[in-house]
Amino acid sequence: MDRQSKRVPRQKHDRIILQFDYDCFYAQVFENKNPALKSRALGVKQKNILATCNYNARRLGVKKLMLISEAKKICKDLVLVDGEDLTPFRDVSKILFNFLRSHSWNNRVERLGFDEVFMDVTDVVDYNIECLNTGCLSHSFFHLSRTDPQDGFKCNFTAIAGCVEGTVPDEAPLENKTYLRLLLGSHLANHLRTKMEEDYGYTSTCGISTNKLLSKLVGSRNKPRNQTTLLALNEQDIIAFMDSHKTRQIPGLGFKTSMQLESQVLGEEVDADSHSFTSAVYARDVRLHPSISPGFIETLLAGPGAERGVGVRVWGLLHGIDPTQVKEAGDIPSQISIEDTYKGLETMAQITEELHKLSCSLIRRMRIDLLALEHDAEKPGTQRWIARPKTLRLAIRSWPTRQGRSSAPNFSRISRSGPLPVLVFDASADIDALAEKLVAEALLPLLRRLETAKGHKWNLQLINICVANMVVGAGDDKQGSGRDISVMFRRQDEVLRPFKLEPLSDDEAPSEVSTGDAEGLGSGVDWNDSDNSFVELGNTVKFVNFAAFPNPSTHKSRAVLAASKAFQVSSLHNSDILIMGRGRGSGHQPARRPADLTGIISIAEKNAFVSLVNTITDNMQKDVSNPFDSLPVRPVLGDNGQGQWLSLPLLRHQDENKENILTGKTFRGNIPDTYSTTHTKTHHAVETEENARFQPLGELKKETLVFFRKWKSSVLQRFTEINVNDMTAETSGPYGRGRSDRGVYRAARGGRGGRGGSTGPHCVPTRHKDSKLAARHPPVPNTLWSLHPDRRELLLHIALLILLSLQDYKANSRLLLLKLTSSLNLSFETYQSGEAQVAQGLVRAALDALLEDAAKPDEETGGPKFKMVLGGPVNLTAVLKYVRIGTRQRGLGLSTITAASLLGTMAENAVLMGSLFGINPAKLPSKMLVTFARDIQDFAFVRLCKDPYNYDDVTMLEVSHRRLHVLVALSGFLTDSKDVAETWKFLNSQSELYAIQWEHAALTNLGSALETVIKSTAWESARKEIASKSIFKTLMTSAWPQPLLRISKIVDNAWSVGMVRAEKAGAMLADALMRHKFQGERPVSLIGYSLGARAIYACLMVLAERRQFGVVDSVVMIGAPFPAESRVWLTMKSVVSGRLVNVYSENDYILGFLYRSCNLQFGIAGLQEIQGADGVENHCVEALPKGHLSYSSLTDHILQSIGWEDFHVQVLNKENPPRGIPRTTSQNPPNPPRRGRYRR
């Protein structure tokens, strides 16, 4: 094997890591309580096992994890103390951890278990190296603070403190910075160990090295109450140190990995039950083996769910390379776990009793670790949850039963997870009562899922209860255990922060200011001064964040507005908004390049054009605001006093049966006056609670409108800047009056001469060129639609260039162009063609400019650091040649200079062009995917084309495939017959298409499990039983057919894993759109089914929480496994500018069964119509031949039925359309509701 294949990653020596290990920690806790035990042989027992023992007992031959009977035989005088209660160990561990954390500057202090801590002290050591006087090492001072020069300790730096592993040089190599770091790090470790023993009475052992792996290994060399520094100044010394360790001693390898490597070295299978370190295989044996290399290890350890790059990682560990960072210390634990061991629990009564005890301890621990005082609360002593765990996990281990003498006993644990009930977060309730409910409602159902067969006999050795998946800062509204949306609603006066006026005190100004007094405020200000005068006046009237406003055109009038307290966003007129500048959440700084269209369009056309854009944006603003004014839905109250959203479909069906018709109205619940007098008080209480719940949406509505108004003002300002001069008063030129002047004169009059005009009343065309577009976006009455089609197309292209001059292309901009296309009586194909031409031209110009910039010497580009980032001017002629919009070749008469003025700064800057499409050499997609790989496996953007590929390089995508609109599709499960790309092959190339590949193994497992369940006879009988009484009644009563429960274990685990991974994938997608700008500054549409829809839900909730408006264009979610509650959908609608579509089926019994363990109080979007959220489209699929599994094959027909534009008709028609697609209903439907079926 060549040496290249065994190449070792380069070792880094720029860190100093301390690894503290408290000596016999459990025993020390008891010794500190009773100092008389320090001289005795002491053992800490748990049940019949010796958990640990002190060094006095170990010298006599006693070992930890030994049976107590055996330990007593070895040491008759062994003192035994009970260590079942872990509370004292936990409390002491926190105290010692906080002590070490207080000496960290970067907060990188990581605790492993109770008795082990890693510290990254690189910054402390480097600071002291700068302060070090190498001429006087024996009288040195170690600084523990940057600000206080007296905070520290005296020390002698002539030698390393403690023990040294490695060769100590005769003369200290002070010129070697690694040696200096190790030298100073050893003295810091010695100081901390000494102070811990003096102040707290606990001894420890410490390892000092340049990474976590080496410090852990070297710290175990000299125990107890000692420290060891690994003095390895080159790679050969580190390799020699690693070669002295057996493979099973190396942290990070794991037992199974070590066993496989040992089997390869020895050439024979290693006994899997051999837990002792008796193997003779050392790291050098593996490293020098001729057949073992990183590639071989990668192949050896490959398999479903295998770690990516495991071969390189393991190869690095064998050479002492560990790049992992010490994690930052946090006040919130990643999980809280309680467990206990038993001699054997056999009856359900015994198990239930132990579960109750463990639940009490768990709730008590949660209150200790996760409850904190509310400092700003009105009532003193009020507590709040600083974090809320979302997942409850139950793990058990049974006593093994050998099937034969040769078989090894199985000591493995098995576990099941589910959502944590919200009842545990009631901090005022009795712990015993909560524990009883937790056992009955959550733990016992999880235990039943662990039964291997009916009539299973228990013989439990261990029970573990754990809560995990913490949501930091979760709200206290007790509204379910899913994604907590209350966090984003907790905004305190952030909505109008850039524009808010602080109230004036009584001595500063009168309560009301007249116009004359207001004008007097500016009497002493020079209005001709450009900037300072208005800022000074602004400070006079106490503006908050005044720098966010640009200078207005008329300073005096603005001062009058401000002083008279008329400057409130809620009462602003459009003309006021036009001069509002950039603020929080704004997207635009309008370019100021004048666009002169004199002789190209007439004044009448310009006025009609601006008026049309103004009307459309006004209508768009109403569409943004209206969903928040939806009539609230009050579902029927359940037995627990909470509304049950699953009851809404049942009530709707009852109404349908009574009326014997299908209405398109939304069920709004009971009207207040229909309540009887006995329920009046209850109704008012419920109404008050509902109003309180919907109040946070008011804040979200304000912020959404603020963002839209800023975008609207920048758009209208840019359109009004179009210059069209009136040439009627001008005389003829020196060569006489020519034809051109006559044409312009007629055009200015609005007549039919020159370049055309528009006359007549405002109306809409009687026959639209694109009826589907007109139905989706009803035309606005105007006079421009009667112009020649070339003239209308010219106006559309002008609007596109103007919107691009804002330096981004938000979803609102695309929606405006679509409505403008409909109002101008143009087809959707015309709009798409122009959009594609612009995209290809701008991309080609940006790439050419960046390539030219890269080819320049560093001196010309400002050095290598900024070489590929700045970019220079763009060749305007080349841009317009590629774009081909408004050129004379097409007869539209738009000159190069005019088109450039419409594009503004965008036409001259390659960086702006590149950023529009996400082309940024400093932020490559490959870097983004590397960061995502830490949290989720095989996450990638797959470019959908003839030959799909992973998109990780901005230069890979051909210019002809670039578009101004991005479409991202997410699969919810995969079957053997289809991969990620094949599922979405029907989508066409009018958008830039991507499919997200995520957790391929998990999605494939889920698809296989669903296929197995669908094909089973148990499912067929269960389906008929559920259909006889409706899925909603089954969900509300939890009366599932027994055959279905028996096969539930086939799919439950795969579904639970997929749900968790889907939320992670959604968060990754939101991060790609927000922070990494994968799409650039273009709108993104999202489509997903099943768990893919769950990922989109998580993504939209993150975007709403971060107030990222204008990023998402349209969203289609099919068979969505998340709540149907109206607040959730209104929150998502706030960040979706276009269509938000919920495709559901009341016959998707599989989805209801899989979702049964989640919080059903808020309904299931994939099973029911969304009510109480106007603007959300609901589309119902009547028949699913294969249940939930059918969505992967029906997606193309579903998109066609809802009027989605981007799909290939010829690909769609190749397959026989299935039956039962779909009956369509919609709230505020853009098209009339359609009914019917596709027939074979």
Steps between C-alpha positions, in 0.01 A plus 500: 500500500643839404593759760257750353201289610634501859559872516444648847324834557728772625529528876413836658675618817330837548270400788548410866242263647480406868316181595397477867392167650383506862660212694248233604235769487210310663724387783642852549148640549446268797853556630444875506178451696676263742879558505548186712431294187814629325718247684265207443434276201178652368259370239191664348228248425201511271275199544732197515775665294799695625469820292844630603752490784781716634869434447538338842265225387662475157840435656347194667369364170146636499382628161203706389199322344578196712228304674478595867531137608828466312629833635425387857700184446802703391470769769304406810542849650348671195267782605194517277287811448181527294540692174149457358415868540704696245394842628810567718732398217316726258509796736873470570573454129321827425700684765835375368397563141403861577836547672689391188265698278572818696864477388413472130511803273333348196240292690627183331457263793341162426378256762483125434302322767547608859875467535669609176551849355683632194626860492633694202740754654674608180402866533613519863835340418562710189435820697753398763756413230475861382562618855782251564851626580727220375795659677352438844303177487554404863309802631206509258138588552203325335213740426147371548336821378555743216374798699633439851882472497504370860264209431731201455770299670878489517675206339832367378504448124841340486340153481168336421280443806418142590593188305617508140433235236770514237861607477584809704767710324809613690426860411148632473420584133339836576492587130249217449152639563349154554746439784413837654130418484551163666727660761251766602205262469660259748536776761140613448380141547707464815355822640141392430554154650658646813230762546224242446649283774553792739160665452275199443697200629497299175808361330529446127730379224573713198634441149654786297539481124402659170168320442231314691614151399860546612411678825257220589758227437792671667290593805452132583875433522557622858203457733385613751554864610749578227533651156687406184604713205556338161819661373474405134629781282480318168284240328747216559479547877120496490493184286742330737272591792193365321677176402530411867120479539275210418221568255231451764659770717469775236199726564282552196551160340225314679489133590356372171744699290792376706373144470480524119851646476636229730335228290666643190843513663478156662336335201228341714172596655527661844251389765232768516440430870861564596473823697842485664806679366697182443543553128861520382414730206656845534455812294829438319377157390201654328695794364776286346275224370548484120131473414359764737462857377238776537320372193498144632363613838228698322400185311528281810269719706257585218134424541160661555541812711880482491691815581629690199880517496536245780810352335692828511385567857605158632831519313563837663422365847757224451755776433391718793301749291173624651357819345190510722456820697418530867132592514392823659351467845127547525255540784250266338569126487459319171287238672383393845508130575390287796563126523512216749596131500308208646537133581203432274167677443249246374148638557336814359418613853870498593598675177229766542613571855864543393398718206313723745808533722724582205246749365494685832880526493493611136248779558690611809823513298329697222382762747847531651688525169249676272300738722631851564365809670314748279676826590259723305184329627233702673469243777824442697629146500343408167693230319531426130635214293832598344472197272248232419589147393289372213579128505436233763704180471445175689784244495504157664742212538389148582694230676656287227397142438759278333371284217804275530832473673691647210276803450590826673239677714341808350537807725379753241234762571191562293316828501199684359441874474199726478397861562518618859152590633461868586347420837846461655563872452236597755739622768223556753362145487585223744791285382334171596185589307701601193706183520186288510365671186835474325515126562143441385502726193854461368725242664265201500413549129874510425549185707231319301689586182798313645305174529650244266184289485158473654520365855864601528654422841709777651825445689643850515848572626504875423254782427612838365281806444648791308375835370699651216484728194497821704330811358684792657282789610176312431181674600272431791172486313466121549405456137649168398837345476575562136691798367431782744381797294441718806868595505471698181187675627684645799610823342504807725445815294726379218241554230531876469839538662667674202210749479367537855484834680580503868236686702604848605498581868278774638786746535633435150193573289129565534257211461389625158702713261335726252630543149635842580686375804632210299635734237664693777703197594701543186526877506862495605609237251659570166279305258751532220752296695484146368537247779578635844202735526237232469684259727528779756128568477432128525692487826294795620176305461671184634487257211611144580750349255474814288795402282273246330323784315642667189481873452155598370451725204335770712657521842260750645186305420653187652579688819140616523384139463735378769431774750121463466535127576349415161794281409347162586526204266137404552380835365761567233386590153669351196677826433650490848612141461677586176770686687551242771842346482668182587398339831493165672387235257514733202642370182579795284700814447364634171754587237497867402604465135243698296309298243402719205237337278420811299404399148457135606173530690265793525410699809151352489643149488737577784222641718272206424787260564589651841132516594458133412804400710370709790158334483651151485725563801203637694312179429805296599514685831139404567586138419781516755276643770178305442616155625570646844138622513357152445204411716632288788396136515387369836519122498287293733640477850622160611481341842822675601356843420713545188378536144514191279577593139428143391135566585461753218485245214246295696275802546537592133395150397197522728397824332549344157275207591230734628512727195574215258722741309867596504557861585818692447472697823733454792358373826544771758382316809208599713381859485491666843125560504432129440641413840253434777500725802670235710805516273526879470777538757691210350469651154632838612796331670578304185465811285735693727754217479468490121556875472809471720634219283454697179641823641864416409391469137428871512868569555590269214248678279656837580850382416380337179330822392803709593717285275249511216459876524875548478516282192198676352648845561829410331315352201269800454787740546700323230204501261427869560864580420438404138554819301281575195535859381220702339641606165190683368640845580840437349587648162639311209868439474743692278420271209125548517220302656541132431278194527645403835380821664151455362486148638614608843252787500214267431623252753516769765139588428400142555394459139581224255804657349863455594547206731134445573269608779215390720157658509152414613348393834659248736375151429618141460515300176189302420711205389829440672793355312582266794180400676680296768724793592200733508314263732801476732574877489188695398590794272484853638296742283733720296542657157830337403361160400369646174853585380681290243638179657858613431435821694351310794792259498736797504328636811530160669872486422548852631333396826727195525815709456378757752432234762844349442654845553397466867797256518283207593199316363271429791196276488284813512670626184424179313139509617471861382628402153251214476211730586637757256520236228136410556387863502688571173323202336823309440557128537695326774739368234585859401590579859707184542686557173603851599599391850717217362676731252588749771628225730728349238639835397577620850657168604724490196612857553569435871702185432701668225583793725605274787718290271668813370549621854652166598744517212637837611819519712455547872636854479213608277228347717620614838672181608398138503263545791258707295579363157185296439269711708500852364440472126510791262279680248305294252494546124152647449490414132577138574236488772227638280609275215451196721183633659337603172220690666394828347769489231441641157532150356160426651356833386431632846726802474681481837855630465801366686527809720127494584505134592808556717329790676204274576730236649678765706804392699425139411621561143848601611585269787581132453472436873139619509419288198669198655337548841160505330563137399694390809834517317744604768855357496523564873191287576518184296216245525756233587593687821133530592445127451801419719345691790166329446662154503572542872128488582343292225629229268542531122334842475537629145328709235446279194470697178202362305582473132557233239798367696446599867803588712581645842524878491814591697675737259347819361683455169355152438157624396476596133402856421203380295356330810505811718166659590372782718278258691617199704289194570605258776329161542520270803406133507345360818597139444672295230421166347734261326362590160569874517781724612491865601530638147266255328212589730499856365583438132168648387602854602606715206788742460308828526638522851844412633422157642654326801406201709636469852671173582488440874528191720477261205525193723227618738261590217564168325434311823173689543393427142573131542312491831196670344501253211514209744205632701289581192548149359411324827162339558482668840493839332220400263272394783598802712431739212145374464440530874630858511295597193182380668528759778729772344865570575416800720291301745773239512763761578293670769412173675834324430299190409742350249442150361707239677650352178637844418654544845674165471685607185563858621860426596580450131453866421489694830874520555577599140229767518624641833857521369376666182297760691803610701727506194238693301505783753878510478484503120250786514728700726789434262291618205403818684867561579589448134241758396567757774868492586674322214274652231512182293244653262659845500239775501237308303161369614472132591200271468480183710319173430500197728297199595483302826815564707617737229200717588601472866845634409342791311282573804809517721673721244212748478466522877870586529464763227200650678685501830789688337258731312643402161225639277512496121720190471238235421270533200256208511472181704317172439487250788349159428397256773657725763567347846470814714222703668196637319455776757434837335772692689765268359380556144461875542857510627622310194291717269680809630822385327335358186428776250318285245294186535494288818332171410398217732427174318325256731297183491248384757571144384869510597457261791870415509589864577249511783637177646862618480412838655306346791783544751535873424290782639162446332335801666587728205397259227696358207547711188533198272158372607279807512419838354675802649239728652533849640795593275386694194745493215580132554378276218361159591494218244355161583614171346205264499674167444842368595543150354803427717417729788771746604744319271305622195618859532840431341330383177209747506700818551505592129124459459434689822709795382318499167162500672586800721619704201876482558690631201833315513452149366553312173169398346665236283670339804175520692305320230746213463360331808137400541336754728357333809143530607367735758707810435384731662183673608615857562375744760661825599469792736507814285566284193661677203309265271144375541500171693546206270361152542549178317734212443767400259392191310719234348 
